Amino acid sequence: MVGRFAVVVAVALAVFAASACTPARPLYHLDEPAGATTVDDANDVADGRATNVTFGQPGKTGTAARFNGTSSIIRIPNNASMNPGSGDFAVTVSVRFSVLPGASTFDVVRKGVEGDGGYWKVELYNASGSARARCVWRDNAGHQTSLVQGSNLQNNAWHTITCALQGEQTRMTVDGNTKTNTPDAAIGTISNSRETTIGAKPTGGDWYNGFVDEVSFG
């Protein structure tokens, strides 16, 4: 009996230690009421601040946020949990839109810009009249890789996009279809002290025009 108890305790401690090493990461349902400016993080890691975002719109789950393509943005203060560092990381977001990106891309979610060291982003771009999704990762040493998935995403239907780093692989899933890649040059540490933004660059530009719902990090 003592031996079995010791094994149970050891397993419990191992699980606790593993969970303690995994940072809590944010979850944004974007189900705020119309007129809200504070964006609640359901996991109580980091609330965001919305500017010119229309809440209370029909969503993929519950309600969603509408971005106007010219000035709408959600800013989330810098938090280490949204830096991949050198470990596994994933960001998932649902979008619905009917307007093609122009000469620039639509930035859906990102943390960091050129000059910040490492950064990552989820964006939409116009590929000869077809909106496609792209995941971009750039490490602190300047090594960059990307994956592209989906086509004609501007069909005004909900699409769910996941960008992930898993071991040495990059992974991208759009509406359940997954593409993986192992870059020739391994992606190293990705971190910066910039805020995370939804709907545009933190410096402005690449304004997204459409709806966003259920932004999560893992």
C-alpha positions as CSV (number, residue, x, y, z in Angstrom):
1,M,0.0,0.0,0.0
2,V,2.8,2.4,0.9
3,G,4.5,1.7,-2.5
4,R,1.3,2.4,-4.4
5,F,0.7,5.6,-2.5
6,A,4.3,6.7,-3.2
7,V,3.8,6.1,-7.0
8,V,0.5,8.1,-6.9
9,V,2.2,11.0,-5.1
10,A,5.2,11.0,-7.5
11,V,2.9,11.1,-10.6
12,A,0.8,13.9,-9.1
13,L,4.0,15.9,-8.4
14,A,5.2,15.3,-11.9
15,V,1.9,16.5,-13.4
16,F,2.0,19.6,-11.1
17,A,5.6,20.4,-12.1
18,A,4.8,20.1,-15.8
19,S,1.7,22.4,-15.5
20,A,3.7,24.9,-13.4
21,C,6.2,25.2,-16.3
22,T,3.4,25.9,-18.8
23,P,2.5,29.6,-18.7
24,A,-1.2,30.5,-18.6
25,R,-2.0,32.1,-22.0
26,P,-4.9,34.4,-22.9
27,L,-8.3,33.6,-24.4
28,Y,-10.5,36.3,-25.9
29,H,-14.1,35.4,-26.7
30,L,-14.7,39.0,-28.0
31,D,-18.2,38.8,-26.7
32,E,-18.2,42.3,-25.1
33,P,-21.4,44.4,-25.3
34,A,-21.8,47.1,-27.9
35,G,-19.8,50.2,-26.9
36,A,-17.2,48.3,-24.8
37,T,-13.5,49.4,-24.9
38,T,-12.1,46.9,-22.4
39,V,-11.5,43.4,-23.9
40,D,-11.8,40.7,-21.3
41,D,-9.2,37.9,-21.2
42,A,-11.2,34.8,-20.0
43,N,-8.0,33.4,-18.5
44,D,-7.2,36.6,-16.6
45,V,-3.7,37.0,-18.1
46,A,-4.0,40.3,-19.9
47,D,-7.0,42.3,-20.8
48,G,-7.0,44.4,-24.0
49,R,-8.1,47.9,-25.0
50,A,-10.3,48.4,-28.1
51,T,-10.4,51.4,-30.3
52,N,-13.1,51.9,-32.9
53,V,-14.2,48.2,-32.7
54,T,-17.8,47.3,-32.9
55,F,-18.8,44.6,-30.5
56,G,-22.1,42.6,-30.3
57,Q,-22.0,41.3,-33.9
58,P,-23.1,37.8,-34.9
59,G,-20.1,35.5,-34.2
60,K,-18.9,32.0,-34.9
61,T,-19.6,31.4,-31.2
62,G,-21.9,33.9,-29.5
63,T,-21.0,37.4,-30.6
64,A,-17.9,38.8,-32.4
65,A,-16.0,42.0,-33.0
66,R,-16.2,44.1,-36.2
67,F,-13.1,45.9,-37.6
68,N,-13.7,48.8,-40.0
69,G,-10.5,48.5,-42.1
70,T,-9.3,52.0,-41.3
71,S,-8.9,52.6,-37.6
72,S,-10.1,49.5,-35.6
73,I,-7.6,47.9,-33.3
74,I,-7.3,45.9,-30.1
75,R,-4.1,46.5,-28.1
76,I,-3.0,43.9,-25.5
77,P,-0.2,45.0,-23.2
78,N,3.1,43.1,-23.5
79,N,3.0,39.8,-21.8
80,A,5.6,37.1,-21.9
81,S,3.0,34.4,-22.4
82,M,2.5,35.6,-25.9
83,N,6.2,35.3,-26.7
84,P,6.9,31.8,-28.1
85,G,10.4,31.9,-26.7
86,S,12.1,28.6,-27.6
87,G,9.1,26.4,-26.8
88,D,5.9,25.3,-28.5
89,F,3.3,27.9,-29.2
90,A,0.0,28.4,-31.0
91,V,-2.4,31.1,-31.8
92,T,-6.0,30.5,-33.1
93,V,-8.4,33.0,-34.5
94,S,-11.7,32.9,-36.4
95,V,-12.4,35.5,-39.2
96,R,-15.2,36.4,-41.5
97,F,-14.8,39.0,-44.3
98,S,-15.9,39.8,-47.8
99,V,-13.4,42.5,-48.8
100,L,-10.1,41.5,-50.4
101,P,-6.9,42.9,-48.9
102,G,-5.5,45.7,-51.0
103,A,-1.8,46.3,-51.7
104,S,-1.0,45.7,-48.1
105,T,-2.1,42.7,-46.0
106,F,-4.8,42.4,-43.4
107,D,-3.0,41.9,-40.0
108,V,-5.4,39.7,-38.0
109,V,-3.2,39.1,-34.9
110,R,0.5,39.9,-34.4
111,K,3.1,40.5,-31.8
112,G,6.1,42.6,-32.9
113,V,7.3,44.4,-36.1
114,E,10.5,44.6,-38.0
115,G,13.2,45.9,-35.6
116,D,11.7,44.3,-32.5
117,G,13.9,41.2,-32.7
118,G,11.7,38.2,-33.0
119,Y,8.0,38.5,-34.0
120,W,5.1,36.5,-35.3
121,K,1.8,37.3,-37.1
122,V,-1.3,35.9,-38.6
123,E,-2.3,37.8,-41.8
124,L,-4.5,37.7,-44.9
125,Y,-3.3,38.7,-48.3
126,N,-4.6,39.0,-51.9
127,A,-3.2,36.3,-54.2
128,S,-4.5,37.3,-57.6
129,G,-8.0,37.9,-56.4
130,S,-8.1,35.1,-53.8
131,A,-7.7,35.9,-50.1
132,R,-5.2,33.5,-48.5
133,A,-4.0,33.2,-44.9
134,R,-0.4,33.3,-43.9
135,C,1.6,32.5,-40.7
136,V,4.9,34.3,-40.3
137,W,7.5,33.6,-37.7
138,R,10.8,35.5,-37.3
139,D,13.3,34.6,-34.6
140,N,15.6,37.0,-32.7
141,A,18.5,36.2,-35.0
142,G,16.5,37.2,-38.1
143,H,15.6,33.8,-39.4
144,Q,12.2,33.9,-40.9
145,T,9.7,31.3,-42.3
146,S,6.1,31.3,-43.3
147,L,3.2,29.0,-44.3
148,V,0.2,29.7,-46.5
149,Q,-3.1,28.0,-46.5
150,G,-6.7,28.5,-47.8
151,S,-8.1,30.2,-50.8
152,N,-11.0,32.5,-51.5
153,L,-11.4,33.1,-47.8
154,Q,-13.2,36.4,-48.6
155,N,-16.5,34.4,-49.1
156,N,-18.1,36.0,-46.0
157,A,-18.1,32.6,-44.1
158,W,-16.3,31.9,-40.9
159,H,-12.8,30.5,-41.2
160,T,-10.6,29.3,-38.3
161,I,-6.9,29.8,-38.6
162,T,-4.2,28.3,-36.3
163,C,-0.5,29.1,-36.5
164,A,1.8,26.9,-34.4
165,L,5.3,26.1,-33.6
166,Q,5.8,22.5,-32.5
167,G,9.3,21.2,-31.9
168,E,11.3,22.0,-35.0
169,Q,8.1,22.1,-37.1
170,T,5.9,25.0,-38.2
171,R,2.2,24.2,-38.5
172,M,-0.8,26.0,-40.1
173,T,-4.4,24.8,-40.0
174,V,-7.2,26.5,-41.8
175,D,-10.7,25.1,-41.4
176,G,-9.3,21.7,-40.2
177,N,-6.8,21.4,-43.0
178,T,-3.2,21.3,-41.7
179,K,0.1,22.0,-43.4
180,T,3.5,21.4,-41.8
181,N,7.0,22.3,-42.6
182,T,10.4,21.8,-41.1
183,P,12.5,24.9,-42.0
184,D,16.1,24.2,-43.3
185,A,17.3,26.7,-40.7
186,A,15.7,25.9,-37.3
187,I,13.7,28.8,-35.9
188,G,15.2,30.0,-32.7
189,T,13.9,32.1,-29.8
190,I,11.1,34.5,-30.7
191,S,10.5,37.2,-28.1
192,N,9.9,41.0,-28.0
193,S,8.6,43.6,-25.6
194,R,5.9,44.9,-28.0
195,E,2.1,44.7,-27.3
196,T,0.0,42.2,-29.1
197,T,-2.5,43.6,-31.5
198,I,-5.6,42.4,-33.2
199,G,-6.8,44.1,-36.4
200,A,-3.7,46.1,-37.4
201,K,0.0,46.7,-36.9
202,P,0.8,48.3,-33.5
203,T,2.2,51.2,-35.4
204,G,-0.9,51.4,-37.6
205,G,-1.5,50.1,-41.1
206,D,-2.5,46.7,-42.6
207,W,-5.9,47.4,-41.2
208,Y,-8.2,44.4,-41.2
209,N,-11.8,44.8,-42.6
210,G,-14.1,42.2,-41.2
211,F,-15.2,40.2,-38.2
212,V,-13.0,38.4,-35.6
213,D,-14.0,35.9,-33.0
214,E,-12.4,33.5,-30.4
215,V,-8.7,34.5,-30.3
216,S,-6.8,32.0,-28.2
217,F,-3.2,31.1,-27.4
218,G,-1.7,27.8,-26.5
